[in-house]
Amino acid sequence: MQFNKDNQSKGSLKLGPAGIEITSSVLGVLILGFSTAFLYLYLVHVFPIEEIGQQSPSSLAIPSSTPSETQ
């Protein structure tokens, strides 16, 4: 019922030399969308999250010593 009450006021978009003015009932949704997109781009490009797993057994193997090192 409350949403139907708000439909009486229409949203508007004004562009001018002073900037952009948005008056709408969906302004919060737009801000949420921009914030989510910014967070996604930040996590992908600036601070990527990578899983730290166990190293493969081949990388844990002790390197074999050469004969010159044993003497």
DSSP file (Angstrom, degrees, kcal/mol; ACC not computed):
  #  RESIDUE AA STRUCTURE BP1 BP2  ACC     N-H-->O    O-->H-N    N-H-->O    O-->H-N    TCO  KAPPA ALPHA  PHI   PSI    X-CA   Y-CA   Z-CA
    1    1 A M     >        0   0    0      0, 0.0     4,-1.4     0, 0.0     0, 0.0   0.000 360.0 360.0 360.0 -37.1    0.0    0.0    0.0
    2    2 A Q  H  >  +     0   0    0      1,-0.2     4,-1.6     2,-0.2     0, 0.0   0.860 360.0  55.4 -67.6 -33.6    2.8    2.4    0.8
    3    3 A F  H  > S+     0   0    0      1,-0.2     4,-0.9     2,-0.2    -1,-0.2   0.887 104.7  53.3 -66.1 -37.3    4.4    1.9   -2.6
    4    4 A N  H  4 S+     0   0    0      1,-0.2     3,-0.3     2,-0.2     4,-0.2   0.839 105.4  54.9 -66.3 -31.9    1.1    2.9   -4.3
    5    5 A K  H >< S+     0   0    0     -4,-1.4     3,-1.2     1,-0.2     4,-0.2   0.903 106.3  51.4 -65.4 -40.8    1.1    6.1   -2.3
    6    6 A D  H >< S+     0   0    0     -4,-1.6     3,-1.2     1,-0.2    -1,-0.2   0.683  90.5  78.0 -73.1 -16.9    4.6    7.0   -3.5
    7    7 A N  T 3< S+     0   0    0     -4,-0.9    -1,-0.2    -3,-0.3    -2,-0.2   0.655  78.0  74.1 -67.3 -13.1    3.6    6.5   -7.2
    8    8 A Q  T <  S+     0   0    0     -3,-1.2     2,-0.7    -4,-0.2    -1,-0.3   0.859  87.1  66.9 -68.1 -33.9    1.9    9.9   -7.1
    9    9 A S  S <  S-     0   0    0     -3,-1.2     2,-0.2    -4,-0.2    16,-0.2  -0.799  81.7-148.8 -91.3 119.8    5.2   11.7   -7.1
   10   10 A K        -     0   0    0     -2,-0.7     2,-0.1     1,-0.1    -2,-0.1  -0.546  15.1-115.5 -86.0 150.9    7.0   11.1  -10.4
   11   11 A G        -     0   0    0     -2,-0.2     2,-0.3    11,-0.0    13,-0.3  -0.445  31.1-163.6 -80.1 158.4   10.8   11.0  -10.7
   12   12 A S  E     -A   23   0A   0     11,-3.3    11,-2.7    -2,-0.1     2,-0.4  -0.983  14.1-153.9-144.0 155.5   12.7   13.6  -12.7
   13   13 A L  E     -A   22   0A   0     -2,-0.3     2,-0.5     9,-0.2     9,-0.2  -0.993  12.8-171.8-131.1 122.9   16.1   14.0  -14.2
   14   14 A K  E     -A   21   0A   0      7,-2.8     7,-2.6    -2,-0.4     2,-0.4  -0.970   1.8-170.6-121.1 124.8   17.6   17.4  -14.7
   15   15 A L  E     +A   20   0A   0     -2,-0.5     5,-0.2     5,-0.2    -2,-0.0  -0.939  25.1 136.3-111.3 133.4   20.9   18.0  -16.6
   16   16 A G  E >   -A   19   0A   0      3,-1.8     3,-1.0    -2,-0.4    -2,-0.0  -0.940  67.6 -80.8-160.2-179.1   22.5   21.4  -16.6
   17   17 A P  T 3  S+     0   0    0      0, 0.0     3,-0.1     0, 0.0    -1,-0.0   0.780 124.3  57.2 -64.5 -25.1   25.7   23.3  -16.3
   18   18 A A  T 3  S-     0   0    0      1,-0.3     2,-0.3    -3,-0.0    -3,-0.0   0.697 119.7 -97.7 -79.4 -18.7   25.5   23.0  -12.5
   19   19 A G  E <   -A   16   0A   0     -3,-1.0    -3,-1.8     2,-0.0     2,-0.4  -0.956  52.6 -39.1 140.2-158.1   25.4   19.2  -12.6
   20   20 A I  E     -A   15   0A   0     -2,-0.3     2,-0.5    -5,-0.2    -5,-0.2  -0.913  42.2-167.8-112.2 133.5   22.9   16.4  -12.5
   21   21 A E  E     -A   14   0A   0     -7,-2.6    -7,-2.8    -2,-0.4     2,-0.5  -0.981   4.6-173.6-123.5 121.0   19.8   16.3  -10.3
   22   22 A I  E     +A   13   0A   0     -2,-0.5     2,-0.5    -9,-0.2    -9,-0.2  -0.961   6.4 179.0-116.8 124.5   17.9   13.1   -9.9
   23   23 A T  E     +A   12   0A   0    -11,-2.7   -11,-3.3    -2,-0.5     2,-0.3  -0.963  30.9 125.2-123.3 112.6   14.7   13.0   -8.0
   24   24 A S    >   -     0   0    0     -2,-0.5     3,-0.8   -13,-0.3     4,-0.2  -0.992  66.8-119.8-162.0 159.3   13.1    9.6   -7.9
   25   25 A S  T 3  S+     0   0    0     -2,-0.3     3,-0.2     1,-0.2     4,-0.1   0.587 114.1  55.7 -80.1 -10.0   11.8    6.8   -5.7
   26   26 A V  T 3> S+     0   0    0      1,-0.2     4,-1.9     2,-0.1    -1,-0.2   0.197  71.5 107.1-105.7  15.5   14.5    4.5   -7.1
   27   27 A L  H <> S+     0   0    0     -3,-0.8     4,-2.3     1,-0.2     5,-0.2   0.886  78.2  54.0 -61.1 -39.4   17.5    6.7   -6.2
   28   28 A G  H  > S+     0   0    0     -3,-0.2     4,-2.3     1,-0.2    -1,-0.2   0.877 106.9  51.3 -62.2 -37.9   18.5    4.4   -3.4
   29   29 A V  H  > S+     0   0    0      2,-0.2     4,-2.3     1,-0.2    -1,-0.2   0.888 109.2  50.7 -67.3 -38.7   18.5    1.4   -5.9
   30   30 A L  H  X S+     0   0    0     -4,-1.9     4,-2.4     2,-0.2    -2,-0.2   0.918 111.1  47.8 -64.0 -43.7   20.7    3.4   -8.3
   31   31 A I  H  X S+     0   0    0     -4,-2.3     4,-2.5     1,-0.2    -2,-0.2   0.908 111.3  51.1 -64.3 -41.8   23.2    4.2   -5.5
   32   32 A L  H  X S+     0   0    0     -4,-2.3     4,-2.4     2,-0.2    -1,-0.2   0.903 110.1  50.1 -61.7 -41.4   23.2    0.6   -4.4
   33   33 A G  H  X S+     0   0    0     -4,-2.3     4,-2.3     2,-0.2    -2,-0.2   0.922 112.0  46.4 -63.8 -45.3   23.9   -0.5   -7.9
   34   34 A F  H  X S+     0   0    0     -4,-2.4     4,-2.4     2,-0.2    -2,-0.2   0.898 113.2  50.0 -63.9 -40.2   26.8    1.9   -8.4
   35   35 A S  H  X S+     0   0    0     -4,-2.5     4,-2.5     2,-0.2    -2,-0.2   0.910 111.3  48.1 -64.9 -42.2   28.2    0.9   -5.0
   36   36 A T  H  X S+     0   0    0     -4,-2.4     4,-2.5     2,-0.2    -2,-0.2   0.907 111.9  49.4 -65.3 -41.6   28.0   -2.8   -5.8
   37   37 A A  H  X S+     0   0    0     -4,-2.3     4,-2.5     2,-0.2    -2,-0.2   0.907 111.5  49.3 -63.9 -41.5   29.7   -2.2   -9.2
   38   38 A F  H  X S+     0   0    0     -4,-2.4     4,-2.4     2,-0.2    -2,-0.2   0.920 111.1  49.4 -63.4 -43.9   32.5   -0.2   -7.6
   39   39 A L  H  X S+     0   0    0     -4,-2.5     4,-2.6     2,-0.2    -2,-0.2   0.921 111.3  49.6 -61.3 -44.3   33.1   -2.9   -4.9
   40   40 A Y  H  X S+     0   0    0     -4,-2.5     4,-2.1     1,-0.2    -2,-0.2   0.938 112.6  46.0 -59.9 -48.5   33.2   -5.6   -7.6
   41   41 A L  H  X>S+     0   0    0     -4,-2.5     4,-2.5     1,-0.2     5,-0.5   0.871 112.5  51.8 -64.8 -36.3   35.7   -3.6   -9.7
   42   42 A Y  I  X>S+     0   0    0     -4,-2.4     5,-2.4     1,-0.2     4,-1.9   0.931 112.0  45.3 -64.0 -46.0   37.8   -2.9   -6.6
   43   43 A L  I  <5S+     0   0    0     -4,-2.6     6,-0.3     3,-0.2    -2,-0.2   0.844 117.7  43.8 -68.6 -32.8   38.0   -6.5   -5.6
   44   44 A V  I  <5S+     0   0    0     -4,-2.1    -2,-0.2    -5,-0.2    -1,-0.2   0.908 129.1  21.3 -78.1 -42.9   38.7   -7.8   -9.1
   45   45 A H  I  <5S+     0   0    0     -4,-2.5    -3,-0.2    -5,-0.2    -2,-0.2   0.797 132.6  28.3-102.0 -31.6   41.4   -5.2  -10.1
   46   46 A V  I  <<S+     0   0    0     -4,-1.9    -3,-0.2    -5,-0.5    -4,-0.1   0.871 132.1  18.4 -99.4 -45.9   42.8   -3.6   -7.0
   47   47 A F  S   <S-     0   0    0     -5,-2.4    -1,-0.2     2,-0.0    -2,-0.1  -0.603  75.5-170.5-130.6  70.5   42.6   -6.2   -4.2
   48   48 A P        -     0   0    0      0, 0.0     2,-0.6     0, 0.0    -4,-0.1  -0.385  17.4-136.4 -67.1 138.9   42.1   -9.6   -5.8
   49   49 A I        -     0   0    0     -6,-0.3     2,-0.4    -2,-0.1    -2,-0.0  -0.852  26.6-178.9 -97.3 122.6   41.2  -12.4   -3.4
   50   50 A E        -     0   0    0     -2,-0.6     2,-0.3     2,-0.0     0, 0.0  -0.947  28.9-115.4-124.2 144.0   43.1  -15.6   -4.0
   51   51 A E        -     0   0    0     -2,-0.4     2,-0.8     1,-0.0    -2,-0.0  -0.604  21.5-144.1 -77.9 132.1   42.9  -18.9   -2.2
   52   52 A I        +     0   0    0     -2,-0.3     2,-0.2     3,-0.0     3,-0.1  -0.872  33.3 168.6 -98.0 111.6   46.0  -19.9   -0.4
   53   53 A G        -     0   0    0     -2,-0.8     2,-0.1     1,-0.2     0, 0.0  -0.464  40.5 -68.7-112.8-175.8   46.3  -23.6   -0.7
   54   54 A Q        -     0   0    0     -2,-0.2    -1,-0.2     1,-0.1     2,-0.1  -0.447  54.8-109.7 -72.5 148.1   48.9  -26.3    0.0
   55   55 A Q        -     0   0    0     -2,-0.1    -1,-0.1     1,-0.1     5,-0.1  -0.426  39.0 -96.4 -75.8 155.6   51.9  -26.3   -2.3
   56   56 A S    >>  -     0   0    0      1,-0.1     3,-1.0    -2,-0.1     4,-0.9  -0.392  32.4-115.0 -69.4 150.8   52.3  -29.1   -4.7
   57   57 A P  H 3> S+     0   0    0      0, 0.0     4,-0.7     0, 0.0     3,-0.4   0.804 113.6  60.2 -58.2 -30.9   54.5  -32.0   -3.6
   58   58 A S  H 34 S+     0   0    0      1,-0.2     3,-0.3     2,-0.2    -3,-0.0   0.835 103.5  50.0 -68.7 -31.0   57.0  -31.3   -6.4
   59   59 A S  H <4 S+     0   0    0     -3,-1.0    -1,-0.2     1,-0.2    -4,-0.0   0.691 108.7  53.4 -80.3 -17.1   57.7  -27.8   -5.0
   60   60 A L  H  < S+     0   0    0     -4,-0.9    -1,-0.2    -3,-0.4    -2,-0.2   0.578  83.2 112.6 -89.6 -11.3   58.2  -29.1   -1.5
   61   61 A A  S  < S-     0   0    0     -4,-0.7    -3,-0.0    -3,-0.3     3,-0.0  -0.324  76.2-112.4 -65.4 142.7   60.8  -31.6   -2.5
   62   62 A I        -     0   0    0      1,-0.1    -1,-0.1     3,-0.0    -2,-0.1  -0.609  36.6-113.8 -75.5 128.6   64.4  -31.0   -1.3
   63   63 A P        -     0   0    0      0, 0.0     2,-0.2     0, 0.0    -1,-0.1  -0.364  32.4-110.9 -65.2 141.2   66.6  -30.1   -4.2
   64   64 A S        -     0   0    0      1,-0.1     2,-0.2    -2,-0.0    -3,-0.0  -0.469  31.5-121.9 -72.9 142.8   69.3  -32.6   -4.9
   65   65 A S        -     0   0    0     -2,-0.2    -1,-0.1    -3,-0.1    -3,-0.0  -0.583  20.3-124.0 -86.1 147.7   72.8  -31.5   -4.1
   66   66 A T    >>  -     0   0    0     -2,-0.2     3,-1.1     1,-0.1     4,-1.0  -0.509  27.2-108.6 -84.0 158.4   75.4  -31.5   -6.7
   67   67 A P  H 3> S+     0   0    0      0, 0.0     4,-0.7     0, 0.0     3,-0.3   0.813 117.6  59.8 -58.8 -30.2   78.7  -33.5   -6.2
   68   68 A S  H 34 S+     0   0    0      1,-0.2     3,-0.3     2,-0.2    -3,-0.0   0.809 103.1  52.0 -70.1 -27.4   80.6  -30.2   -5.8
   69   69 A E  H <4 S+     0   0    0     -3,-1.1    -1,-0.2     1,-0.2    -4,-0.0   0.768 102.6  59.0 -78.2 -25.7   78.5  -29.2   -2.8
   70   70 A T  H  <        0   0    0     -4,-1.0    -1,-0.2    -3,-0.3    -2,-0.2   0.689 360.0 360.0 -79.0 -18.3   79.0  -32.5   -0.9
   71   71 A Q     <        0   0    0     -4,-0.7    -1,-0.2    -3,-0.3    -2,-0.1   0.455 360.0 360.0 -90.3 360.0   82.8  -32.2   -0.8
